[in-house]
Amino acid sequence: IELMIVVAIIGILAAIAIPQYTSYVARAQVSEALSLSSALKTAIAEYRQTAAAWPATNEQAGAPATITGKYVATVATVGGTGLITVTMGAAAPVSTDLQSKTLTLQATDGAGVISWVCDGAPAGTAIADKFLPTSCK
């Protein structure tokens, strides 16, 4: 009977710990997406300050054409709107909750001060809010 109690306790702990761990792993992978986008954010802000327009491509902003990572498939500026779209990889080692999902960073120019809004978007491929850092919720 004591063995059954120990097994039951271990089962309960595993049922709680495993989902928490997978959520932690997914959040860590999203942090790579934000880290990789930081250089592009800087390049876009500098371009906006000097050209008074938003760049249409990474190259136009002065950033690498292709930005990828272990978990991130692409980081790209989109069509001269101050929008960065980060797309997660489509296969392992990317968490199944994040595969092919996207995160957007939208720039706004408030009298020469560039600010960014982070969101899991667009709706069909958005990274779920529970995996986003607090600054993106």
Contact map, one row per residue, 1 for C-alpha under 8 A:
11111000000000000000000000000000000000000000000000000000000000000000000000000000000000000000000000000000000000000000000000000000000000000
11111100000000000000000000000000000000000000000000000000000000000000000000000000000000000000000000000000000000000000000000000000000000000
11111110000000000000000000000000000000000000000000000000000000000000000000000000000000000000000000000000000000000000000000000000000000000
11111111000000000000000000000000000000000000000000000000000000000000000000000000000000000000000000000000000000000000000000000000000000000
11111111100000000000000000000000000000000000000000000000000000000000000000000000000000000000000000000000000000000000000000000000000000000
01111111110000000000000000000000000000000000000000000000000000000000000000000000000000000000000000000000000000000000000000000000000000000
00111111111000000000000000000000000000000000000000000000000000000000000000000000000000000000000000000000000000000000000000000000000000000
00011111111100000000000000000000000000000000000000000000000000000000000000000000000000000000000000000000000000000000000000000000000000000
00001111111110000000000000000000000000000000000000000000000000000000000000000000000000000000000000000000000000000000000000000000000000000
00000111111111000000000000000000000000000000000000000000000000000000000000000000000000000000000000000000000000000000000000000000000000000
00000011111111100000000000000000000000000000000000000000000000000000000000000000000000000000000000000000000000000000000000000000000000000
00000001111111110000000000000000000000000000000000000000000000000000000000000000000000000000000000000000000000000000000000000000000000000
00000000111111111000000000000000000000000000000000000000000000000000000000000000000000000000000000000000000000000000000000000000000000000
00000000011111111100000000000000000000000000000000000000000000000000000000000000000000000000000000000000000000000000000000000000000000000
00000000001111111110000000000000000000000000000000000000000000000000000000000000000000000000000000000000000000000000000000000000000000000
00000000000111111111000000000000000000000000000000000000000000000000000000000000000000000000000000000000000000000000000000000000000000000
00000000000011111111100000000000000000000000000000000000000000000000000000000000000000000000000000000000000000000000000000000000000000000
00000000000001111111110000000000000000000000000000000000000000000000000000000000000000000000000000000000000000000000000000000000000000000
00000000000000111111111000000000000000000000000000000000000000000000000000000000000000000000000000000000000000000000000000000000000000000
00000000000000011111111100000000000000000000000000000000000000000000000000000000000000000000000000000000000000000000000000000000000000000
00000000000000001111111110000000000000000000000000000000000000000000000000000000000000000000000000000000000000000000000000000000000000000
00000000000000000111111111000000000000000000000000000000000000000000000000000000000000000000001000000000000000000000000000000000000000000
00000000000000000011111111100000000000000000000000000000000000000000000000000000000000000000000000000000000000000000000000000000001000000
00000000000000000001111111110000000000000000000000000000000000000000000000000000000000000000000000000000000000000000000000000000000000000
00000000000000000000111111111000000000000000000000000000000000000000000000000000000000000000001000000000000000000000000000000000000000000
00000000000000000000011111111100000000000000000000000000000000000000000000000000000000000000011011000000000000000000000000000000001000000
00000000000000000000001111111110000000000000000000000000000000000000000000000000000000000000000000000000000000000000000000000000001110000
00000000000000000000000111111111000000000000000000000000000000000000000000000000000000000000000000000000000000000000000000000000000000000
00000000000000000000000011111111100000000000000000000000000000000000001000000000000000000000011000000000000000000000000000000000000000000
00000000000000000000000001111111110000000000000000000000000000000000000000000000000000000000000000000000000000000000000000000000001100000
00000000000000000000000000111111111000000000000000000000000000000000000000000000000000000000000000000000000000000000000000000000000010000
00000000000000000000000000011111111100000000000000000000000000000000101100000000000000000000000000000000000000000000000000000000000000000
00000000000000000000000000001111111110000000000000000000000000000000101100100000000001010000000000000000000000000000000000000000000000000
00000000000000000000000000000111111111000000000000000000000000000000000000000000000000000000000000000000000000000000000000000000000000000
00000000000000000000000000000011111111100000000000000000000000000000000000000000000000000000000000000000000000000000000000000000000000000
00000000000000000000000000000001111111110000000000000000000000000011100000100000000000000000000000000000000000000000000000000000000000000
00000000000000000000000000000000111111111000000000000000000000000000000000100000000101000000000000000000000000000000000000000000000000000
00000000000000000000000000000000011111111100000000000000000000000000000000000000000000000000000000000000000000000000000000000000000000000
00000000000000000000000000000000001111111110000000000000000000100000000000000000000000000000000000000000000000000000000000000000000000000
00000000000000000000000000000000000111111111000000000000010010100000000000001000000000000000000000000000000000000000000000000000000000000
00000000000000000000000000000000000011111111100000000000000000000000000000000000000100000000000000000000000000000000000000000000000000000
00000000000000000000000000000000000001111111110000000000000000000000000000000000000000000000000000000000000000000000000000000000000000000
00000000000000000000000000000000000000111111111000000000000011100000000000000000000000000000000000000000000000000000000000000000000000000
00000000000000000000000000000000000000011111111100000110000010000000000000000000010000000000000000000000000000000000000000000000000000000
00000000000000000000000000000000000000001111111110000000000000000000000000000000000000000000000000000000000000000100000000000000000000000
00000000000000000000000000000000000000000111111111000000000010000000000000000000000000000000000000000000000000000000000000000000000000000
00000000000000000000000000000000000000000011111111111110000011000000000000000000000000000000000000000000000000000000000000000000000000000
00000000000000000000000000000000000000000001111111111110000000000000000000000000000000000000000000000000000000000000000000000000000000000
00000000000000000000000000000000000000000000111111111000000000000000000000000000000000000000000000000000000000010000000000000000000000000
00000000000000000000000000000000000000000000011111110000000000000000000000000000000000000000000000000000000000000000000000000000000000000
00000000000000000000000000000000000000000000001111111100000000000000000000000000000000000000000000000000000000000000000000000000000000000
00000000000000000000000000000000000000000000001111111100000000000000000000000000000000000000000000000000000000000000000000000000000000000
00000000000000000000000000000000000000000000001110111110000000000000000000000001000000000000000000000000000000000000000000000000000000000
00000000000000000000000000000000000000000001001100111111000000000000000000000001110000000000000000000000000000000000000000000000000000000
00000000000000000000000000000000000000000001001100001111110110000000000000001011110000000000000000000000000000000000000000000000000000000
00000000000000000000000000000000000000000000000000000111110110000000000000001111100000000000000000000000000000000000000000000000000000000
00000000000000000000000000000000000000000000000000000011111110001000000000011111000000000000000000000000000000000000000000000000000000000
00000000000000000000000000000000000000010000000000000011111111111100000000011000000000000000000000000000000000000000000000000000000000000
00000000000000000000000000000000000000000000000000000000111111111000000000000000000000000000000000000000000000000000000000000000000000000
00000000000000000000000000000000000000000000000000000011111111100000000000000000000000000000000000000000000000000000000000000000000000000
00000000000000000000000000000000000000010011011000000011111111100000000000000000000000000000000000000000000000000000000000000000000000000
00000000000000000000000000000000000000000010001000000000011111110000000000000000000000000000000000000000000000000000000000000000000000000
00000000000000000000000000000000000000110010000000000000011111111000000000000000000000000000000000000000000000000000000000000000000000000
00000000000000000000000000000000000000000000000000000000011001111110000000000000000000000000000000000000000000000000000000000000000000000
00000000000000000000000000000000000000000000000000000000111000111110000000010000000000000000000000000000000000000000000000000000000000000
00000000000000000000000000000000000000000000000000000000010000011111000001110000000000000000000000000000000000000000000000000000000000000
00000000000000000000000000000000000100000000000000000000000000011111100011110000000000000000000000000000000000000000000000000000000000000
00000000000000000000000000000000000100000000000000000000000000000111111111100000000000000000000000000000000000000000000000000000000000000
00000000000000000000000000000001100100000000000000000000000000000011111111000000000000000000000000000000000000000000000000000000000000000
00000000000000000000000000000000000000000000000000000000000000000001111110000000000000000000100000000000000000000000000000000000000000000
00000000000000000000000000001001100000000000000000000000000000000001111110000000000000011000110000000000000000000000000000000000000000000
00000000000000000000000000000001100000000000000000000000000000000001111111100000000001111000000000000000000000000000000000000000000000000
00000000000000000000000000000000000000000000000000000000000000000011111111100000000001111100000000000000000000000000000000000000000000000
00000000000000000000000000000000000000000000000000000000000000000111100111110000000011110000000000000000000000000000000000000000000000000
00000000000000000000000000000000100110000000000000000000000000000111000111111000000111100000000000000000000000000000000000000000000000000
00000000000000000000000000000000000000000000000000000000110000001110000001111100000111000000000000000000000000000000000000000000000000000
00000000000000000000000000000000000000010000000000000011110000000000000000111111011110000000000000000000000000000000000000000000000000000
00000000000000000000000000000000000000000000000000000001100000000000000000011111111110000000000000000000000000000000000000000000000000000
00000000000000000000000000000000000000000000000000000011100000000000000000001111111000000000000000000000000000000000000000000000000000000
00000000000000000000000000000000000000000000000000001111100000000000000000001111111000000000000000000000000000000000000000000000000000000
00000000000000000000000000000000000000000000000000000111000000000000000000000111111000000000000000000000000000000000000000000000000000000
00000000000000000000000000000000000000000001000000000110000000000000000000001111111100000000000000000000011100000000000000000000000000000
00000000000000000000000000000000000000000000000000000000000000000000000000001111111110000000000000000001111000000000000000000000000000000
00000000000000000000000000000000000010001000000000000000000000000000000000111100011111000000000000000001110000000000000000000000000000000
00000000000000000000000000000000000000000000000000000000000000000000000001111100001111100000000000000111100000000000000000000000000000000
00000000000000000000000000000000100010000000000000000000000000000000000111110000000111110000000000000111000000000000000000000000000000000
00000000000000000000000000000000000000000000000000000000000000000000000111100000000011111000000000011110000000000000000000000000000000000
00000000000000000000000000000000100000000000000000000000000000000000001111000000000001111100010001111100000000000000000000000000000000000
00000000000000000000000000000000000000000000000000000000000000000000001110000000000000111111010001111000000000000000000000000000000000000
00000000000000000000000000000000000000000000000000000000000000000000000010000000000000011111010000110000000000000000000000000000000000000
00000000000000000000000000000000000000000000000000000000000000000000000000000000000000001111110100100000000000000000000000000000000000000
00000000000000000000000000000000000000000000000000000000000000000000000000000000000000001111111100000000000000000000000000000000000000000
00000000000000000000000000000000000000000000000000000000000000000000011000000000000000000011111000000000000000000000000000000000000000000
00000000000000000000000001001000000000000000000000000000000000000000001000000000000000011111111101100000000000000000000000000000000000000
00000000000000000000010011001000000000000000000000000000000000000000000000000000000000000001111111100000000000000000000000000000000000000
00000000000000000000000000000000000000000000000000000000000000000000000000000000000000000011011111100000000000000000000000000000000000000
00000000000000000000000001000000000000000000000000000000000000000000000000000000000000000000001111100000000000000000000000000010000000000
00000000000000000000000001000000000000000000000000000000000000000000000000000000000000011000011111111000000000000000000000000010000000000
00000000000000000000000000000000000000000000000000000000000000000000000000000000000000011110011111111000000000000000000000000000000000000
00000000000000000000000000000000000000000000000000000000000000000000000000000000000000111100000001111100000000000000000000001000000000000
00000000000000000000000000000000000000000000000000000000000000000000000000000000000000111000000001111110000000000000000000001110000000000
00000000000000000000000000000000000000000000000000000000000000000000000000000000000011110000000000011111000000000000000111001110000000000
00000000000000000000000000000000000000000000000000000000000000000000000000000000000011100000000000001111100000000000011111000110000000000
00000000000000000000000000000000000000000000000000000000000000000000000000000000001111000000000000000111110000000000011111000000000000000
00000000000000000000000000000000000000000000000000000000000000000000000000000000001110000000000000000011111000000001111000000000000000000
00000000000000000000000000000000000000000000000000000000000000000000000000000000011100000000000000000001111100000001110000000000000000000
00000000000000000000000000000000000000000000000000000000000000000000000000000000011000000000000000000000111110000111100000000000000000000
00000000000000000000000000000000000000000000000000000000000000000000000000000000010000000000000000000000011111000111000000000000000000000
00000000000000000000000000000000000000000000000000000000000000000000000000000000000000000000000000000000001111111110000000000000000000000
00000000000000000000000000000000000000000000000000000000000000000000000000000000000000000000000000000000000111111110000000000000000000000
00000000000000000000000000000000000000000000000000000000000000000000000000000000000000000000000000000000000011111000000000000000000000000
00000000000000000000000000000000000000000000000010000000000000000000000000000000000000000000000000000000000011111100000000000000000000000
00000000000000000000000000000000000000000000000000000000000000000000000000000000000000000000000000000000000011111110000000000000000000000
00000000000000000000000000000000000000000000100000000000000000000000000000000000000000000000000000000000001111011111000000000000000000000
00000000000000000000000000000000000000000000000000000000000000000000000000000000000000000000000000000000001111001111100000000000000000000
00000000000000000000000000000000000000000000000000000000000000000000000000000000000000000000000000000000111100000111110000000000000000000
00000000000000000000000000000000000000000000000000000000000000000000000000000000000000000000000000000000111000000011111000000000000000010
00000000000000000000000000000000000000000000000000000000000000000000000000000000000000000000000000000011110000000001111100000000000000111
00000000000000000000000000000000000000000000000000000000000000000000000000000000000000000000000000000011100000000000111110000000000100011
00000000000000000000000000000000000000000000000000000000000000000000000000000000000000000000000000000111000000000000011111100111100100010
00000000000000000000000000000000000000000000000000000000000000000000000000000000000000000000000000000111000000000000001111111110000000000
00000000000000000000000000000000000000000000000000000000000000000000000000000000000000000000000000000111000000000000000111111100000000000
00000000000000000000000000000000000000000000000000000000000000000000000000000000000000000000000000000000000000000000000111111100000000000
00000000000000000000000000000000000000000000000000000000000000000000000000000000000000000000000000000000000000000000000011111100000000000
00000000000000000000000000000000000000000000000000000000000000000000000000000000000000000000000000011100000000000000000011111110000000000
00000000000000000000000000000000000000000000000000000000000000000000000000000000000000000000000000001110000000000000000111111111000000000
00000000000000000000000000000000000000000000000000000000000000000000000000000000000000000000000011001110000000000000000110001111101100000
00000000000000000000000000000000000000000000000000000000000000000000000000000000000000000000000000000000000000000000000100000111111100000
00000000000000000000000000000000000000000000000000000000000000000000000000000000000000000000000000000000000000000000000100000011111100011
00000000000000000000000000000000000000000000000000000000000000000000000000000000000000000000000000000000000000000000000000000001111100000
00000000000000000000001001100100000000000000000000000000000000000000000000000000000000000000000000000000000000000000000000000011111110000
00000000000000000000000000100100000000000000000000000000000000000000000000000000000000000000000000000000000000000000001100000011111111111
00000000000000000000000000100010000000000000000000000000000000000000000000000000000000000000000000000000000000000000000000000000001111111
00000000000000000000000000000000000000000000000000000000000000000000000000000000000000000000000000000000000000000000000000000000000111111
00000000000000000000000000000000000000000000000000000000000000000000000000000000000000000000000000000000000000000000010000000000000111111
00000000000000000000000000000000000000000000000000000000000000000000000000000000000000000000000000000000000000000000111100000000100111111
00000000000000000000000000000000000000000000000000000000000000000000000000000000000000000000000000000000000000000000011000000000100111111
